[in-house]
């Protein structure tokens, strides 16, 4: 039995979600947000992010964006590449 597909165009759904979350890589230095979710299809990448403490609900602070993305969770800092930074989504507070 096939699952029914949503009748919402993907572009519209992405715009709706983008009002509430954004990838970590879009934050400015010293910006602090709450991790909303991790988005990656690679199990190894997901495990690495989780091992770094990037878990939904935790606070994350962007330290720098160049030459690599450096963020802080708790009292620990981590450096990651752009692909990894694209997989961490944070909540936009209004």
Residue frames as a rotation matrix with the C-alpha (Angstrom) as fourth column:
UNK 1
0.580 0.815 0.000 0.00
0.815 -0.580 0.000 0.00
0.000 0.000 -1.000 0.00
UNK 2
-0.283 -0.701 0.654 1.47
0.685 -0.625 -0.374 3.36
0.672 0.342 0.657 -1.04
UNK 3
-0.343 0.107 -0.933 1.73
0.765 -0.546 -0.343 6.22
-0.546 -0.831 0.105 1.41
UNK 4
0.684 0.599 0.418 -0.25
0.727 -0.606 -0.321 9.29
0.061 0.523 -0.850 0.43
UNK 5
-0.474 -0.849 0.233 1.91
0.840 -0.515 -0.172 12.23
0.266 0.114 0.957 -0.58
UNK 6
-0.171 0.354 -0.919 1.33
0.551 -0.739 -0.387 15.65
-0.817 -0.573 -0.068 0.94
UNK 7
0.433 0.434 0.790 -0.32
0.899 -0.277 -0.341 18.14
0.071 0.857 -0.510 -1.38
UNK 8
0.827 -0.231 -0.512 2.04
-0.015 -0.921 0.390 20.89
-0.562 -0.315 -0.765 -0.25
UNK 9
0.793 -0.605 0.061 4.70
0.072 -0.007 -0.997 21.90
0.604 0.796 0.038 -2.79
UNK 10
0.347 -0.740 -0.576 8.16
0.921 0.385 0.060 21.28
0.178 -0.551 0.816 -1.35
UNK 11
-0.498 -0.567 0.656 9.19
0.487 -0.809 -0.329 24.90
0.717 0.156 0.679 -1.89
UNK 12
0.215 0.680 0.701 6.30
-0.365 -0.610 0.703 26.12
0.906 -0.407 0.117 0.27
UNK 13
0.887 0.086 -0.454 7.10
0.329 0.572 0.751 23.64
0.325 -0.815 0.479 3.03
UNK 14
-0.044 -0.987 -0.153 10.75
0.945 0.008 -0.326 24.73
0.323 -0.159 0.933 3.03
UNK 15
-0.417 -0.056 0.907 9.74
0.048 -0.998 -0.039 28.38
0.907 0.027 0.419 3.29
UNK 16
0.643 0.729 0.236 7.44
-0.251 -0.090 0.964 27.62
0.724 -0.678 0.125 6.22
UNK 17
0.718 -0.439 -0.540 10.17
0.683 0.591 0.429 25.73
0.131 -0.677 0.724 8.09
UNK 18
-0.233 -0.910 0.342 12.79
0.791 -0.382 -0.477 28.40
0.565 0.160 0.809 7.33
UNK 19
0.234 0.382 0.894 10.77
-0.226 -0.873 0.432 30.86
0.946 -0.303 -0.118 9.41
UNK 20
0.907 0.252 0.336 11.54
-0.383 0.166 0.909 28.78
0.173 -0.953 0.247 12.50
UNK 21
0.604 -0.740 0.297 14.92
0.283 0.547 0.788 27.10
-0.745 -0.392 0.539 11.88
UNK 22
0.795 -0.455 -0.401 18.14
-0.576 -0.360 -0.734 27.64
0.190 0.815 -0.548 9.95
UNK 23
0.631 -0.655 -0.417 21.40
0.519 0.755 -0.400 25.74
0.577 0.036 0.816 9.45
UNK 24
0.602 -0.496 -0.626 24.12
0.613 -0.216 0.760 26.44
-0.512 -0.841 0.174 12.01
UNK 25
-0.319 -0.846 0.428 26.34
0.926 -0.182 0.330 27.77
-0.201 0.502 0.841 9.22
UNK 26
0.064 0.430 0.901 24.04
0.616 -0.727 0.303 30.79
0.785 0.535 -0.311 8.82
UNK 27
0.818 0.207 -0.537 24.66
0.570 -0.414 0.710 32.07
-0.075 -0.887 -0.456 12.35
UNK 28
0.544 -0.654 0.525 27.05
-0.268 -0.729 -0.631 34.93
0.795 0.203 -0.572 13.01
UNK 29
-0.426 -0.788 -0.445 29.99
0.327 0.324 -0.888 34.69
0.844 -0.523 0.120 15.39
UNK 30
-0.996 -0.051 0.078 28.92
-0.064 -0.237 -0.969 34.66
0.068 -0.970 0.233 19.07
UNK 31
-0.173 0.985 -0.020 25.29
-0.868 -0.143 0.476 33.91
0.466 0.100 0.879 18.20
UNK 32
-0.951 -0.077 0.298 23.71
-0.244 0.780 -0.577 31.39
-0.188 -0.622 -0.760 20.58
UNK 33
-0.127 0.926 -0.356 20.71
-0.909 0.035 0.415 29.27
0.397 0.376 0.837 19.65
UNK 34
-0.021 0.231 0.973 18.98
-0.601 0.774 -0.197 26.01
-0.799 -0.589 0.122 20.57
UNK 35
-0.928 -0.306 -0.212 19.55
-0.357 0.573 0.738 22.97
-0.105 0.760 -0.641 18.36
UNK 36
0.032 0.993 -0.111 16.25
-0.960 0.000 -0.279 22.03
-0.278 0.116 0.954 16.68
UNK 37
0.843 0.210 0.495 17.33
-0.103 0.966 -0.235 18.88
-0.528 0.147 0.837 14.83
UNK 38
-0.352 -0.936 -0.031 20.15
-0.398 0.120 0.910 17.14
-0.847 0.332 -0.414 12.97
UNK 39
0.758 0.634 -0.151 19.63
-0.355 0.208 -0.912 16.53
-0.547 0.745 0.382 9.25
UNK 40
-0.297 -0.815 -0.498 21.92
-0.939 0.155 0.306 14.04
-0.172 0.559 -0.811 7.56
UNK 41
0.770 0.555 -0.315 21.40
-0.619 0.770 -0.154 10.77
0.157 0.314 0.937 5.76
UNK 42
0.058 -0.845 -0.531 24.93
-0.221 0.508 -0.833 9.58
0.973 0.166 -0.158 6.60
UNK 43
0.843 0.324 -0.429 24.95
0.271 0.434 0.860 7.53
0.464 -0.841 0.278 9.79
UNK 44
0.024 -0.936 -0.352 28.65
0.966 0.112 -0.232 8.23
0.256 -0.335 0.907 10.40
UNK 45
-0.601 -0.193 0.776 28.13
0.183 -0.978 -0.102 11.99
0.778 0.081 0.623 10.23
UNK 46
0.432 0.840 0.328 25.15
-0.271 -0.226 0.936 11.77
0.860 -0.493 0.130 12.56
UNK 47
0.692 -0.238 -0.682 27.20
0.659 0.593 0.462 9.78
0.294 -0.769 0.567 15.08
UNK 48
-0.420 -0.901 0.108 30.02
0.799 -0.424 -0.426 12.35
0.430 -0.092 0.898 14.93
UNK 49
-0.332 0.367 0.869 27.62
-0.189 -0.928 0.320 15.23
0.924 -0.058 0.378 15.55
UNK 50
0.748 0.659 -0.077 26.03
-0.104 0.231 0.967 13.41
0.656 -0.716 0.241 18.46
UNK 51
0.365 -0.705 -0.608 29.45
0.888 0.460 -0.001 12.54
0.280 -0.539 0.794 19.91
UNK 52
-0.635 -0.580 0.511 30.28
0.454 -0.815 -0.360 16.26
0.625 0.004 0.780 19.83
UNK 53
-0.702 0.424 -0.573 27.20
0.534 -0.219 -0.816 16.94
-0.472 -0.879 -0.073 21.93
UNK 54
-0.853 0.445 -0.274 25.11
-0.522 -0.694 0.496 18.40
0.030 0.566 0.824 19.12
UNK 55
-0.759 0.641 -0.111 21.78
0.650 0.756 -0.080 17.13
0.033 -0.133 -0.991 20.40
UNK 56
-0.224 0.762 0.608 18.33
0.267 -0.552 0.790 18.67
0.937 0.340 -0.080 19.88
UNK 57
0.756 0.612 -0.231 17.31
0.440 -0.214 0.872 20.90
0.485 -0.761 -0.430 22.75
UNK 58
0.239 -0.754 -0.612 20.85
0.876 -0.105 0.470 21.91
-0.418 -0.649 0.636 23.74
UNK 59
0.864 -0.034 -0.503 22.30
-0.123 -0.982 -0.145 25.41
-0.489 0.187 -0.852 23.39
UNK 60
0.248 -0.792 0.558 24.98
0.943 0.330 0.049 25.91
-0.223 0.514 0.828 20.73
UNK 61
0.644 -0.135 -0.753 27.14
-0.052 -0.990 0.133 28.98
-0.763 -0.046 -0.645 20.13
UNK 62
0.771 -0.432 0.467 28.84
0.560 0.111 -0.821 29.81
0.303 0.895 0.327 16.84
UNK 63
0.404 -0.726 -0.557 32.42
0.456 -0.368 0.811 30.87
-0.793 -0.581 0.182 17.59
UNK 64
-0.317 -0.517 -0.795 33.80
-0.530 -0.599 0.600 31.39
-0.787 0.611 -0.084 14.07
UNK 65
0.733 0.660 0.165 32.97
-0.161 0.404 -0.900 30.57
-0.660 0.634 0.403 10.45
UNK 66
0.859 -0.500 -0.107 36.38
-0.072 0.088 -0.993 30.70
0.507 0.861 0.040 8.77
UNK 67
-0.575 -0.282 -0.768 38.61
-0.813 0.303 0.497 28.82
0.093 0.910 -0.403 8.02
UNK 68
-0.703 0.473 -0.531 36.32
0.330 0.879 0.345 26.20
0.630 0.068 -0.774 9.57
UNK 69
0.230 0.856 0.463 33.08
-0.340 -0.375 0.863 26.34
0.912 -0.356 0.204 11.49
UNK 70
-0.796 -0.467 -0.386 33.81
0.239 0.344 -0.908 26.35
0.557 -0.815 -0.162 15.22
UNK 71
0.195 0.900 0.389 30.98
-0.354 -0.305 0.884 25.98
0.915 -0.310 0.259 17.67
UNK 72
-0.861 -0.412 0.297 30.61
-0.388 0.156 -0.908 25.49
0.328 -0.898 -0.294 21.39
UNK 73
0.318 0.889 -0.330 28.27
-0.162 0.394 0.905 23.12
0.934 -0.234 0.269 23.21
UNK 74
0.843 -0.068 -0.534 28.52
0.533 0.242 0.811 23.33
0.074 -0.968 0.240 26.97
UNK 75
0.673 -0.676 -0.301 32.13
-0.317 -0.631 0.708 24.20
-0.669 -0.381 -0.638 27.74
UNK 76
-0.134 -0.727 0.673 33.65
0.392 0.585 0.710 22.35
-0.910 0.359 0.206 24.76
UNK 77
0.245 0.121 -0.962 34.53
-0.713 -0.650 -0.263 23.77
-0.657 0.750 -0.074 21.33
UNK 78
0.096 -0.151 0.984 34.50
0.488 0.868 0.086 21.78
-0.867 0.472 0.157 18.09
UNK 79
-0.342 -0.228 -0.912 35.65
-0.673 -0.618 0.407 22.55
-0.656 0.753 0.058 14.54
UNK 80
0.034 0.435 0.900 33.72
0.444 0.800 -0.404 21.11
-0.895 0.413 -0.166 11.60
UNK 81
-0.925 -0.314 0.216 33.53
0.312 -0.298 0.902 21.54
-0.219 0.902 0.373 7.84
UNK 82
-0.725 0.649 -0.231 30.69
-0.686 -0.711 0.156 23.19
-0.063 0.272 0.960 5.93
UNK 83
-0.381 0.590 -0.712 28.89
-0.251 0.675 0.694 19.91
0.890 0.443 -0.109 5.19
UNK 84
-0.551 0.143 -0.822 28.70
0.749 0.519 -0.412 19.08
0.368 -0.843 -0.393 8.88
UNK 85
-0.904 0.183 -0.386 27.55
0.075 -0.821 -0.566 22.62
-0.420 -0.541 0.729 9.71
UNK 86
-0.642 0.698 -0.317 24.73
-0.651 -0.278 0.706 22.27
0.405 0.660 0.633 7.17
UNK 87
-0.367 0.476 -0.799 23.40
0.216 0.879 0.424 19.27
0.905 -0.017 -0.425 9.10
UNK 88
-0.639 0.150 -0.754 22.80
0.757 -0.053 -0.652 21.13
-0.138 -0.987 -0.080 12.37
UNK 89
-0.220 0.655 0.723 19.58
0.366 -0.631 0.684 23.15
0.904 0.415 -0.101 12.42
UNK 90
-0.862 -0.121 -0.492 18.89
0.503 -0.309 -0.807 25.71
-0.055 -0.943 0.328 15.12
UNK 91
0.186 0.980 -0.074 15.72
0.981 -0.189 -0.033 27.42
-0.047 -0.067 -0.997 16.26
UNK 92
-0.647 -0.251 0.721 15.21
0.357 -0.934 -0.005 31.07
0.674 0.254 0.693 15.39
UNK 93
-0.397 0.495 -0.773 13.87
0.846 -0.129 -0.518 32.88
-0.356 -0.859 -0.368 18.43
UNK 94
-0.194 0.419 0.887 11.37
0.599 -0.666 0.445 35.60
0.777 0.618 -0.122 17.74
